[in-house]
Amino acid sequence: MKKTNFVVIFWLLIALISFVVFLMNFYSLFESVSYVLFPVTDNNTYSPDRNQLFRDLITTIPMLIIVTLSFIISLKQGLKAYDSSNSTKTTNL
């Protein structure tokens, strides 16, 4: 494996790990916000109520949007880099 490939893979792994950590912390933030907006009013935590549904929606929807947007952006950038690397290979032949 070339040194440049190792460096690229290393940085991609660091980016992936930091993105996962970011998502976990961001989920925690939205979970805290959801409990501020819809506080727990009863002591029975086993039965799901309407507020629990709203709390789940507040924590889930922003995370889905962030993951979807980052996937689309990274897919477009990856395809662009792949196309540019293929076009340089064909011109060099």
N, C-alpha and C positions, 0 to 999 in steps of 0.2 A: 504494500500500500504506500502510495506516495505521501510525502510529508504534507502537501497541501490538502489532500483528501482527509488525512488524519485531523488536521486543524479544522476543516469544515465540519467534519462529523463531531468533533469535540464541541465546537460552538453551537451546533444544532442541538446536541444533548443538553448543554447548559441552558439554551433557550427553552427547550421543552420542559426541563425541570423547573425553571423559574416561572414558566407560564402555569404549570400545575399548582405551584405554591401560591401564585397570584390568584388563581381561581378559588382555591380553598379559603384564602383570606377574604376575597371579595364576597364569597358565599356567606361567610361569617358576618360580614358587615351588613349584608342584606337581611340576614336572619335577625340581627339585632334591631334593624330598622323596622322589620315586620312586627316584632314584639312591642316596639314603641307605638306603632300605629294601631295594632290590635292586641291589647294586653289580655292576659289570662285572667278571667274573672271568677272562675269556679275552681274548686279543688279537685274535681274529677278530670284527670288528664287522660283517661283511657278512652273516653268517647269523643270522637272528632266532632267539632262544631263548625259553624260557619266561619268564625274567626280563624280557625286552624286552616281552613281552605284558603282564605285570603293570605295568611302567612306563607303558606306553601307556594302560592302563585307569586308573591312578591320575591321570594327567594329563588324561584325556578326560572321565571321568564327572563330577567336580565342576564342570567348565566347562559341561557340558551341563545340569546341574541349575541352575546359576546363571543361565544364559541363558534357560532355560525359565521359571523363576520370575519373572525380571524381565520377560519378554515377557507372561506372564499378568497380572502386576500392572499393567504399563503399559497393556495392552489394556483391562482393567477400568476403570482410571482415565480413559482416553481416552473410552471409551463412556459413562461416567458424566458427564464434562464435556460430551460431545456431546448427551446427552439433556437435561441441564440447560440448555444453550444453546438447544435446540429448544423446550423448554417455556416459556422466557421469551419467545421470539419469538411463539409462538402466543397467549400471554396478552396481549401488547402490541398485537396486531392487533385 
